[in-house]
Amino acid sequence: MATEFVHDAYILVLDGRVLEIFHRGNAESNRVHVAFLGVSVKPKGDRYKVQIGAGYDDQVLSGAWLTMDAAEFERFRSFIALAMAARDSAPNPVQ
């Protein structure tokens, strides 16, 4: 069963071990296997800037930038914890 996180113009869908990022203004979506998932969080005053996409060498590539308040960030943390649990539950396919 897929799990969704909706924020502004974005819908993030976790379906098993694949995270898909949809944007209202874009006909395409980004798909990231959880083994390659990258997330960067930067507090900005009372808000958080979150970048989510493919992780590579401590960077987040492609994906999306989301800005959220504390309540939205807590919802995001609960959602992304599911992706991290899916990532950590199986061996990494890339050694």
N, C-alpha and C positions, 0 to 999 in steps of 0.2 A: 504494500500500500504506500503510495507516495505521500510525502509531507510537504506542505507549502509554507513559504514566508512571503507575505505581501508587504511591500514598502513603496510608497509613492508610485512611480511608473514601472517598478520592477516586481516580478514574481520569480522567486527562487523555488525550484522544485527538487527535492531530494527523493529519488526513486531508486531504492536499493543502494548501490554504490556509485550512482551517477548523480551529480548536481547539475541542473540546467538553469541558466539565467536568461529570463525573458525580459525584454524592455518594450514598453508600449510603442515607442517611436521607431522600432527597428523590426524588420521582417525576419531577421535572423536571430538565433539564440546561441549562447555559448554553452557547451557541454564539457564538464570536467569530471574525470574519474576521481573518486575521493582519495586515491593514492597520490594524486598530483595536486590536490587542493591546497591553495595558499590563501591565508587570511591575514590582513594587516589592520590593526586598530590603533587609531591615534586620537586621544582625548583632545577636544578643542573647546575649552571653557566648560559649559554645561551640556555639550553635545559630543558625539563621537563620529569620526570619519572612518569608515570601514571600506577597505578594498578587498574584494573577493574574486578569485579566479584561479588560474593555473599557477602554482608555485614553482619557482625555479631559482636556485642559488640565493635564497633569502629575499627574493623579489616576488611580487604578484604580477602576473602578466595577463593581459586581456581582462575579461570579467567586467566588474562594475564597481563604481564608487557610490557608497551610500552614506548619507549624513543623517544621524538619528539622535533623538533625545534619550534620556536615561531609561524611560519605560520601553521605548522601541528597542533599545539596545539589549535590555533584559530578554525581550521576546526573541531577538536575533541570537543571543547567546544560547538559549534553550534549543533553538532550531539547529544552530551550527554544531552543538554538542552531539546531535544525532549523526551528523556527517562525520565528525571526528571519531565517534564510536564505530561507525561502519568502516572507516579507514583503518582503525586500530584493531579491528576484529579479525583481519585476515593478513597474511604475509604481503609485503609490498612486492608487486610484480617486477619492479626495477631495482636491481641491487647495485 
